[in-house]
Amino acid sequence: MAFLDTSSLPVIERLPGWHGRFFHSENMTFAHYNFARGSSIHEHFHPQEEVYEVIEGELEVTIDGVAQIARNGLVAIVPANVRHSVKALTDGKVIIVDYPARPDAAGVQPHHGTQ
């Protein structure tokens, strides 16, 4: 089993107000973000399924034109190839997982941890 210390990964500001650490497993891409109130992710789509698990704070996630609030205990699941956007309603933290892996995410090179 491989282990990875996520605190050792560089922090990248992918979009204004979105500071993240990124890594890939064999089949998935993970982003651990700190987000700032009022920041957003523009409407877009991609071939990967994407899951937003909010650890702290609240995000308004719009999936195929329908907006809902994601917060601790309420996960947003975006199907592959569906338009979606995100607005941070508060400061907070979120883990975003893409399946299959999204090698273009923040220009991150594969990092699979250590034994």
N, C-alpha and C positions, 0 to 999 in steps of 0.2 A: 504494500500500500504506500502511496506517495503522500508527502505532506508539504505544505507551502505556507510560509509565514507571510500573510498578506500585508503586514505592517512593513515588510522589507521592500515592497514594490513601490516604484516611483508614483507620485501623484501627478495626474495629468488633468488640466482644465480643458475638457473636451468642448464644452460650450460655456459661455459666461454663467457663473454661479453653479456649475456642475464640476466638482473636483472628485476624480475617481482613480481607483487602483484597479487594474485589469489583469486577467489571466485566463488561460485556456486549459481545459482538460482535453482528453482525446476527442470528445464529441460536443463540448459546450464551451461557451464564452461567458465569463463572469465579470461583472462590474460592481464594485463597492463604491457608491457615491455618497458624498456629503453634498446636499443641495441647499441653495439659499432661497428664501422666500421671494417670490416674484420672478424667479428664473424659469425658463421654459425649454422644451425640446420641440422644435418645429414639426409640423405634420410630415410624416414620411411613411414608407413601408419598406420591407425587405423580405427575403425568402425564408428567414428564420422565425420560428415561434419565439415569443419573448414574454418573460414573466417578471413582474415588478413586485418585490416583497419589501414593503416599507417597514423599517425598523423603528424609526422615530419620525414624527411629523405627519404631514398630509400632502398628497399629490392628487391633482385633478387629472385623471387619465381619460382621454377621449379616444374611443375605439370605434371606428366606422361611423363617426358622427354622434356617438352616444357618450356623454361625459358622466363619470362617476368618481367618487372619492376613494382613493386607496390609502389605507393607514394600517397601523399595526393590527394584524389579525384579518385584514381584508386584502387579498392578493388580486392584482390585475393580470389577466392572461390574454395576450394579444396573439391571435392566430397568424400564421405565415401569410404574407402578401396582403395584409389588411392595413389600411391607413390608420395612423394613430399619432397623437401628440400628448404632451405632458406639461402641466403648469404646477409649480411649487406653491402651495397655499401657505406653507410655513417653512422654516428652516428644518432640516431633518437629514435622515440617512435612509438609503435604499440599496438593496441588492437586486441587480438586474441580470437575468440569465437568458442566454440565447441558445436555442437548439435548432439545427445543428450549429457547430461552432461558427463564429462570425470573425474570420481572420482580419477583416478590414477595421474592426472596432478600435478606434483611437490609434491606429497604426501599431498595435501591440503585437510583438512577436510571440509565438507560442512559448509558454512557460508552464511546465508541467510539475513543478515541485521537485522535491528530493526524496530519496529513499530513506 
